[in-house]
Amino acid sequence: MHDNGNGGGQRVESAASGSGVDQEFPALERELTVFLRRARASSGEMAREVHPDLESSAYGLLFRLEECGRQRATELAAYIGVGKATMSRQLRALEDLGLVGREPDPADGRAWLVHLTDEGRERFRKVREARRARYVRQLADWDPREVAELARLLHQLNTGMEQR
């Protein structure tokens, strides 16, 4: 029995049970729907922890900049999957909050590179460390190999979606 995230338990058939596509994909859809709903809520909470005026969608931008360093707005927009206008608005808001800065791209004087400011990096890291500590607590009963497998499968899913 598995809690479907709506307060009720539902049986989720596994692929090993021979249930076939008819049951596996609805189960996948259900679990992803619950997971994404919770992830959106969590992202909003984390964004507000970074700064009370930060939009939840901007947390992913901070994560990407921390992970990859300076990037063009067009690269960020492509990675996040939004248009230039949306990205420009989000970056302007982050800049107004003092979390990101811009500098000319030495490879192309017409372009700008976006980067975390010292304040943005410090605030982001503090929230990320708290989030990781929550993951460790929430997954304390899991075998570390299961956590690694989940990360591998999510990476595989994300990579496959990027290529579509």
Biotite code that builds the C-alpha atoms (Angstrom):
import biotite.structure as struc

atoms = struc.array([
    struc.Atom([0.000, 0.000, 0.000], chain_id="A", res_id=1, res_name="MET", atom_name="CA", element="C"),
    struc.Atom([1.298, 3.453, -0.881], chain_id="A", res_id=2, res_name="HIS", atom_name="CA", element="C"),
    struc.Atom([-0.001, 6.836, 0.198], chain_id="A", res_id=3, res_name="ASP", atom_name="CA", element="C"),
    struc.Atom([-1.034, 8.708, -2.919], chain_id="A", res_id=4, res_name="ASN", atom_name="CA", element="C"),
    struc.Atom([-0.418, 12.076, -1.274], chain_id="A", res_id=5, res_name="GLY", atom_name="CA", element="C"),
    struc.Atom([-4.129, 12.812, -0.932], chain_id="A", res_id=6, res_name="ASN", atom_name="CA", element="C"),
    struc.Atom([-4.558, 11.140, 2.427], chain_id="A", res_id=7, res_name="GLY", atom_name="CA", element="C"),
    struc.Atom([-5.655, 7.767, 1.101], chain_id="A", res_id=8, res_name="GLY", atom_name="CA", element="C"),
    struc.Atom([-3.611, 4.698, 0.419], chain_id="A", res_id=9, res_name="GLY", atom_name="CA", element="C"),
    struc.Atom([-3.683, 3.105, -2.992], chain_id="A", res_id=10, res_name="GLN", atom_name="CA", element="C"),
    struc.Atom([-2.072, -0.037, -4.215], chain_id="A", res_id=11, res_name="ARG", atom_name="CA", element="C"),
    struc.Atom([0.618, 0.671, -6.779], chain_id="A", res_id=12, res_name="VAL", atom_name="CA", element="C"),
    struc.Atom([1.399, -2.325, -8.926], chain_id="A", res_id=13, res_name="GLU", atom_name="CA", element="C"),
    struc.Atom([5.011, -2.890, -9.849], chain_id="A", res_id=14, res_name="SER", atom_name="CA", element="C"),
    struc.Atom([6.372, -3.801, -13.253], chain_id="A", res_id=15, res_name="ALA", atom_name="CA", element="C"),
    struc.Atom([7.466, -7.129, -11.810], chain_id="A", res_id=16, res_name="ALA", atom_name="CA", element="C"),
    struc.Atom([3.844, -8.088, -11.138], chain_id="A", res_id=17, res_name="SER", atom_name="CA", element="C"),
    struc.Atom([3.170, -8.281, -14.854], chain_id="A", res_id=18, res_name="GLY", atom_name="CA", element="C"),
    struc.Atom([0.622, -5.474, -14.659], chain_id="A", res_id=19, res_name="SER", atom_name="CA", element="C"),
    struc.Atom([1.627, -4.067, -18.045], chain_id="A", res_id=20, res_name="GLY", atom_name="CA", element="C"),
    struc.Atom([1.504, -0.572, -19.448], chain_id="A", res_id=21, res_name="VAL", atom_name="CA", element="C"),
    struc.Atom([-2.168, -0.127, -18.586], chain_id="A", res_id=22, res_name="ASP", atom_name="CA", element="C"),
    struc.Atom([-1.333, 0.118, -14.879], chain_id="A", res_id=23, res_name="GLN", atom_name="CA", element="C"),
    struc.Atom([2.300, 1.259, -14.890], chain_id="A", res_id=24, res_name="GLU", atom_name="CA", element="C"),
    struc.Atom([1.798, 4.548, -16.692], chain_id="A", res_id=25, res_name="PHE", atom_name="CA", element="C"),
    struc.Atom([-1.237, 5.682, -14.685], chain_id="A", res_id=26, res_name="PRO", atom_name="CA", element="C"),
    struc.Atom([0.739, 4.849, -11.522], chain_id="A", res_id=27, res_name="ALA", atom_name="CA", element="C"),
    struc.Atom([3.702, 6.826, -12.869], chain_id="A", res_id=28, res_name="LEU", atom_name="CA", element="C"),
    struc.Atom([1.446, 9.753, -13.751], chain_id="A", res_id=29, res_name="GLU", atom_name="CA", element="C"),
    struc.Atom([-0.153, 9.717, -10.300], chain_id="A", res_id=30, res_name="ARG", atom_name="CA", element="C"),
    struc.Atom([3.181, 9.619, -8.457], chain_id="A", res_id=31, res_name="GLU", atom_name="CA", element="C"),
    struc.Atom([4.723, 12.311, -10.660], chain_id="A", res_id=32, res_name="LEU", atom_name="CA", element="C"),
    struc.Atom([1.676, 14.527, -10.138], chain_id="A", res_id=33, res_name="THR", atom_name="CA", element="C"),
    struc.Atom([1.988, 14.236, -6.352], chain_id="A", res_id=34, res_name="VAL", atom_name="CA", element="C"),
    struc.Atom([5.758, 14.666, -6.516], chain_id="A", res_id=35, res_name="PHE", atom_name="CA", element="C"),
    struc.Atom([5.540, 17.772, -8.721], chain_id="A", res_id=36, res_name="LEU", atom_name="CA", element="C"),
    struc.Atom([2.830, 19.349, -6.551], chain_id="A", res_id=37, res_name="ARG", atom_name="CA", element="C"),
    struc.Atom([5.009, 18.867, -3.481], chain_id="A", res_id=38, res_name="ARG", atom_name="CA", element="C"),
    struc.Atom([8.118, 20.050, -5.336], chain_id="A", res_id=39, res_name="ALA", atom_name="CA", element="C"),
    struc.Atom([6.372, 23.287, -6.389], chain_id="A", res_id=40, res_name="ARG", atom_name="CA", element="C"),
    struc.Atom([5.290, 23.939, -2.813], chain_id="A", res_id=41, res_name="ALA", atom_name="CA", element="C"),
    struc.Atom([8.784, 23.167, -1.530], chain_id="A", res_id=42, res_name="SER", atom_name="CA", element="C"),
    struc.Atom([10.369, 25.381, -4.175], chain_id="A", res_id=43, res_name="SER", atom_name="CA", element="C"),
    struc.Atom([8.172, 28.274, -3.063], chain_id="A", res_id=44, res_name="GLY", atom_name="CA", element="C"),
    struc.Atom([9.166, 27.755, 0.556], chain_id="A", res_id=45, res_name="GLU", atom_name="CA", element="C"),
    struc.Atom([12.858, 27.604, -0.326], chain_id="A", res_id=46, res_name="MET", atom_name="CA", element="C"),
    struc.Atom([12.611, 30.704, -2.503], chain_id="A", res_id=47, res_name="ALA", atom_name="CA", element="C"),
    struc.Atom([11.028, 32.651, 0.362], chain_id="A", res_id=48, res_name="ARG", atom_name="CA", element="C"),
    struc.Atom([13.811, 31.422, 2.667], chain_id="A", res_id=49, res_name="GLU", atom_name="CA", element="C"),
    struc.Atom([16.373, 32.893, 0.261], chain_id="A", res_id=50, res_name="VAL", atom_name="CA", element="C"),
    struc.Atom([14.433, 36.174, 0.151], chain_id="A", res_id=51, res_name="HIS", atom_name="CA", element="C"),
    struc.Atom([10.824, 36.927, 1.159], chain_id="A", res_id=52, res_name="PRO", atom_name="CA", element="C"),
    struc.Atom([10.124, 38.612, -2.209], chain_id="A", res_id=53, res_name="ASP", atom_name="CA", element="C"),
    struc.Atom([11.633, 35.862, -4.376], chain_id="A", res_id=54, res_name="LEU", atom_name="CA", element="C"),
    struc.Atom([9.313, 34.051, -6.799], chain_id="A", res_id=55, res_name="GLU", atom_name="CA", element="C"),
    struc.Atom([9.361, 30.270, -6.482], chain_id="A", res_id=56, res_name="SER", atom_name="CA", element="C"),
    struc.Atom([10.360, 29.844, -10.129], chain_id="A", res_id=57, res_name="SER", atom_name="CA", element="C"),
    struc.Atom([13.543, 31.842, -9.509], chain_id="A", res_id=58, res_name="ALA", atom_name="CA", element="C"),
    struc.Atom([14.982, 29.249, -7.118], chain_id="A", res_id=59, res_name="TYR", atom_name="CA", element="C"),
    struc.Atom([15.898, 27.040, -10.082], chain_id="A", res_id=60, res_name="GLY", atom_name="CA", element="C"),
    struc.Atom([17.830, 29.901, -11.630], chain_id="A", res_id=61, res_name="LEU", atom_name="CA", element="C"),
    struc.Atom([19.851, 30.378, -8.461], chain_id="A", res_id=62, res_name="LEU", atom_name="CA", element="C"),
    struc.Atom([20.533, 26.639, -8.346], chain_id="A", res_id=63, res_name="PHE", atom_name="CA", element="C"),
    struc.Atom([21.733, 26.634, -11.967], chain_id="A", res_id=64, res_name="ARG", atom_name="CA", element="C"),
    struc.Atom([23.986, 29.652, -11.447], chain_id="A", res_id=65, res_name="LEU", atom_name="CA", element="C"),
    struc.Atom([25.488, 28.103, -8.305], chain_id="A", res_id=66, res_name="GLU", atom_name="CA", element="C"),
    struc.Atom([26.039, 24.823, -10.114], chain_id="A", res_id=67, res_name="GLU", atom_name="CA", element="C"),
    struc.Atom([27.371, 26.131, -13.451], chain_id="A", res_id=68, res_name="CYS", atom_name="CA", element="C"),
    struc.Atom([28.646, 29.623, -12.751], chain_id="A", res_id=69, res_name="GLY", atom_name="CA", element="C"),
    struc.Atom([28.249, 32.597, -15.067], chain_id="A", res_id=70, res_name="ARG", atom_name="CA", element="C"),
    struc.Atom([25.828, 32.088, -17.941], chain_id="A", res_id=71, res_name="GLN", atom_name="CA", element="C"),
    struc.Atom([24.059, 34.063, -20.615], chain_id="A", res_id=72, res_name="ARG", atom_name="CA", element="C"),
    struc.Atom([20.377, 34.734, -20.094], chain_id="A", res_id=73, res_name="ALA", atom_name="CA", element="C"),
    struc.Atom([19.644, 32.784, -23.288], chain_id="A", res_id=74, res_name="THR", atom_name="CA", element="C"),
    struc.Atom([21.394, 29.717, -21.846], chain_id="A", res_id=75, res_name="GLU", atom_name="CA", element="C"),
    struc.Atom([19.401, 30.011, -18.633], chain_id="A", res_id=76, res_name="LEU", atom_name="CA", element="C"),
    struc.Atom([16.143, 30.428, -20.558], chain_id="A", res_id=77, res_name="ALA", atom_name="CA", element="C"),
    struc.Atom([16.872, 27.331, -22.643], chain_id="A", res_id=78, res_name="ALA", atom_name="CA", element="C"),
    struc.Atom([17.774, 25.274, -19.584], chain_id="A", res_id=79, res_name="TYR", atom_name="CA", element="C"),
    struc.Atom([14.701, 26.345, -17.588], chain_id="A", res_id=80, res_name="ILE", atom_name="CA", element="C"),
    struc.Atom([12.460, 26.160, -20.656], chain_id="A", res_id=81, res_name="GLY", atom_name="CA", element="C"),
    struc.Atom([11.104, 29.718, -20.754], chain_id="A", res_id=82, res_name="VAL", atom_name="CA", element="C"),
    struc.Atom([11.183, 32.527, -23.300], chain_id="A", res_id=83, res_name="GLY", atom_name="CA", element="C"),
    struc.Atom([13.570, 35.470, -23.359], chain_id="A", res_id=84, res_name="LYS", atom_name="CA", element="C"),
    struc.Atom([10.972, 37.910, -22.007], chain_id="A", res_id=85, res_name="ALA", atom_name="CA", element="C"),
    struc.Atom([10.159, 35.687, -19.016], chain_id="A", res_id=86, res_name="THR", atom_name="CA", element="C"),
    struc.Atom([13.845, 35.142, -18.309], chain_id="A", res_id=87, res_name="MET", atom_name="CA", element="C"),
    struc.Atom([14.583, 38.850, -18.581], chain_id="A", res_id=88, res_name="SER", atom_name="CA", element="C"),
    struc.Atom([11.794, 39.659, -16.092], chain_id="A", res_id=89, res_name="ARG", atom_name="CA", element="C"),
    struc.Atom([12.990, 36.997, -13.625], chain_id="A", res_id=90, res_name="GLN", atom_name="CA", element="C"),
    struc.Atom([16.613, 38.128, -13.859], chain_id="A", res_id=91, res_name="LEU", atom_name="CA", element="C"),
    struc.Atom([15.637, 41.771, -13.394], chain_id="A", res_id=92, res_name="ARG", atom_name="CA", element="C"),
    struc.Atom([13.743, 40.805, -10.214], chain_id="A", res_id=93, res_name="ALA", atom_name="CA", element="C"),
    struc.Atom([16.744, 38.820, -8.937], chain_id="A", res_id=94, res_name="LEU", atom_name="CA", element="C"),
    struc.Atom([19.031, 41.732, -9.729], chain_id="A", res_id=95, res_name="GLU", atom_name="CA", element="C"),
    struc.Atom([16.712, 44.171, -7.920], chain_id="A", res_id=96, res_name="ASP", atom_name="CA", element="C"),
    struc.Atom([16.912, 41.892, -4.848], chain_id="A", res_id=97, res_name="LEU", atom_name="CA", element="C"),
    struc.Atom([20.718, 41.940, -5.027], chain_id="A", res_id=98, res_name="GLY", atom_name="CA", element="C"),
    struc.Atom([20.961, 38.180, -5.660], chain_id="A", res_id=99, res_name="LEU", atom_name="CA", element="C"),
    struc.Atom([22.433, 38.260, -9.178], chain_id="A", res_id=100, res_name="VAL", atom_name="CA", element="C"),
    struc.Atom([24.589, 40.613, -11.169], chain_id="A", res_id=101, res_name="GLY", atom_name="CA", element="C"),
    struc.Atom([25.458, 41.016, -14.826], chain_id="A", res_id=102, res_name="ARG", atom_name="CA", element="C"),
    struc.Atom([28.747, 41.636, -16.559], chain_id="A", res_id=103, res_name="GLU", atom_name="CA", element="C"),
    struc.Atom([29.751, 41.920, -20.214], chain_id="A", res_id=104, res_name="PRO", atom_name="CA", element="C"),
    struc.Atom([30.566, 38.614, -21.901], chain_id="A", res_id=105, res_name="ASP", atom_name="CA", element="C"),
    struc.Atom([34.253, 38.779, -22.877], chain_id="A", res_id=106, res_name="PRO", atom_name="CA", element="C"),
    struc.Atom([33.517, 36.481, -25.844], chain_id="A", res_id=107, res_name="ALA", atom_name="CA", element="C"),
    struc.Atom([30.780, 38.785, -27.175], chain_id="A", res_id=108, res_name="ASP", atom_name="CA", element="C"),
    struc.Atom([30.618, 42.422, -26.097], chain_id="A", res_id=109, res_name="GLY", atom_name="CA", element="C"),
    struc.Atom([26.916, 42.603, -27.019], chain_id="A", res_id=110, res_name="ARG", atom_name="CA", element="C"),
    struc.Atom([25.967, 39.832, -24.559], chain_id="A", res_id=111, res_name="ALA", atom_name="CA", element="C"),
    struc.Atom([25.881, 39.737, -20.775], chain_id="A", res_id=112, res_name="TRP", atom_name="CA", element="C"),
    struc.Atom([26.801, 37.018, -18.310], chain_id="A", res_id=113, res_name="LEU", atom_name="CA", element="C"),
    struc.Atom([24.623, 36.555, -15.251], chain_id="A", res_id=114, res_name="VAL", atom_name="CA", element="C"),
    struc.Atom([26.209, 35.483, -11.964], chain_id="A", res_id=115, res_name="HIS", atom_name="CA", element="C"),
    struc.Atom([25.302, 35.113, -8.315], chain_id="A", res_id=116, res_name="LEU", atom_name="CA", element="C"),
    struc.Atom([26.364, 38.001, -6.137], chain_id="A", res_id=117, res_name="THR", atom_name="CA", element="C"),
    struc.Atom([28.151, 37.206, -2.891], chain_id="A", res_id=118, res_name="ASP", atom_name="CA", element="C"),
    struc.Atom([24.888, 37.816, -1.042], chain_id="A", res_id=119, res_name="GLU", atom_name="CA", element="C"),
    struc.Atom([22.948, 35.636, -3.477], chain_id="A", res_id=120, res_name="GLY", atom_name="CA", element="C"),
    struc.Atom([25.465, 32.809, -3.131], chain_id="A", res_id=121, res_name="ARG", atom_name="CA", element="C"),
    struc.Atom([25.471, 33.017, 0.674], chain_id="A", res_id=122, res_name="GLU", atom_name="CA", element="C"),
    struc.Atom([21.669, 33.062, 0.932], chain_id="A", res_id=123, res_name="ARG", atom_name="CA", element="C"),
    struc.Atom([21.276, 30.256, -1.610], chain_id="A", res_id=124, res_name="PHE", atom_name="CA", element="C"),
    struc.Atom([23.860, 28.000, 0.036], chain_id="A", res_id=125, res_name="ARG", atom_name="CA", element="C"),
    struc.Atom([22.271, 28.415, 3.456], chain_id="A", res_id=126, res_name="LYS", atom_name="CA", element="C"),
    struc.Atom([18.865, 27.318, 2.105], chain_id="A", res_id=127, res_name="VAL", atom_name="CA", element="C"),
    struc.Atom([20.374, 24.489, 0.024], chain_id="A", res_id=128, res_name="ARG", atom_name="CA", element="C"),
    struc.Atom([22.204, 23.094, 3.065], chain_id="A", res_id=129, res_name="GLU", atom_name="CA", element="C"),
    struc.Atom([18.985, 23.177, 5.115], chain_id="A", res_id=130, res_name="ALA", atom_name="CA", element="C"),
    struc.Atom([17.129, 21.430, 2.284], chain_id="A", res_id=131, res_name="ARG", atom_name="CA", element="C"),
    struc.Atom([19.771, 18.724, 2.009], chain_id="A", res_id=132, res_name="ARG", atom_name="CA", element="C"),
    struc.Atom([19.553, 18.158, 5.754], chain_id="A", res_id=133, res_name="ALA", atom_name="CA", element="C"),
    struc.Atom([15.783, 17.681, 5.344], chain_id="A", res_id=134, res_name="ARG", atom_name="CA", element="C"),
    struc.Atom([16.385, 15.133, 2.567], chain_id="A", res_id=135, res_name="TYR", atom_name="CA", element="C"),
    struc.Atom([18.805, 13.252, 4.808], chain_id="A", res_id=136, res_name="VAL", atom_name="CA", element="C"),
    struc.Atom([16.203, 13.132, 7.594], chain_id="A", res_id=137, res_name="ARG", atom_name="CA", element="C"),
    struc.Atom([13.339, 12.200, 5.264], chain_id="A", res_id=138, res_name="GLN", atom_name="CA", element="C"),
    struc.Atom([15.326, 9.437, 3.578], chain_id="A", res_id=139, res_name="LEU", atom_name="CA", element="C"),
    struc.Atom([17.110, 8.149, 6.684], chain_id="A", res_id=140, res_name="ALA", atom_name="CA", element="C"),
    struc.Atom([15.323, 4.789, 6.389], chain_id="A", res_id=141, res_name="ASP", atom_name="CA", element="C"),
    struc.Atom([16.402, 4.326, 2.775], chain_id="A", res_id=142, res_name="TRP", atom_name="CA", element="C"),
    struc.Atom([19.402, 2.292, 1.752], chain_id="A", res_id=143, res_name="ASP", atom_name="CA", element="C"),
    struc.Atom([22.013, 4.673, 0.256], chain_id="A", res_id=144, res_name="PRO", atom_name="CA", element="C"),
    struc.Atom([21.967, 2.557, -2.924], chain_id="A", res_id=145, res_name="ARG", atom_name="CA", element="C"),
    struc.Atom([18.230, 3.301, -3.260], chain_id="A", res_id=146, res_name="GLU", atom_name="CA", element="C"),
    struc.Atom([18.896, 7.031, -2.963], chain_id="A", res_id=147, res_name="VAL", atom_name="CA", element="C"),
    struc.Atom([21.596, 6.732, -5.629], chain_id="A", res_id=148, res_name="ALA", atom_name="CA", element="C"),
    struc.Atom([19.244, 4.740, -7.860], chain_id="A", res_id=149, res_name="GLU", atom_name="CA", element="C"),
    struc.Atom([16.484, 7.323, -7.456], chain_id="A", res_id=150, res_name="LEU", atom_name="CA", element="C"),
    struc.Atom([18.933, 10.080, -8.402], chain_id="A", res_id=151, res_name="ALA", atom_name="CA", element="C"),
    struc.Atom([20.079, 8.042, -11.427], chain_id="A", res_id=152, res_name="ARG", atom_name="CA", element="C"),
    struc.Atom([16.515, 7.418, -12.602], chain_id="A", res_id=153, res_name="LEU", atom_name="CA", element="C"),
    struc.Atom([15.482, 11.058, -12.147], chain_id="A", res_id=154, res_name="LEU", atom_name="CA", element="C"),
    struc.Atom([18.570, 12.123, -14.103], chain_id="A", res_id=155, res_name="HIS", atom_name="CA", element="C"),
    struc.Atom([17.634, 9.674, -16.853], chain_id="A", res_id=156, res_name="GLN", atom_name="CA", element="C"),
    struc.Atom([14.076, 11.062, -16.922], chain_id="A", res_id=157, res_name="LEU", atom_name="CA", element="C"),
    struc.Atom([15.282, 14.681, -17.003], chain_id="A", res_id=158, res_name="ASN", atom_name="CA", element="C"),
    struc.Atom([17.821, 13.956, -19.733], chain_id="A", res_id=159, res_name="THR", atom_name="CA", element="C"),
    struc.Atom([15.189, 12.219, -21.826], chain_id="A", res_id=160, res_name="GLY", atom_name="CA", element="C"),
    struc.Atom([12.837, 15.187, -21.444], chain_id="A", res_id=161, res_name="MET", atom_name="CA", element="C"),
    struc.Atom([15.562, 17.659, -22.478], chain_id="A", res_id=162, res_name="GLU", atom_name="CA", element="C"),
    struc.Atom([15.995, 15.778, -25.758], chain_id="A", res_id=163, res_name="GLN", atom_name="CA", element="C"),
    struc.Atom([12.312, 15.986, -26.722], chain_id="A", res_id=164, res_name="ARG", atom_name="CA", element="C"),
])
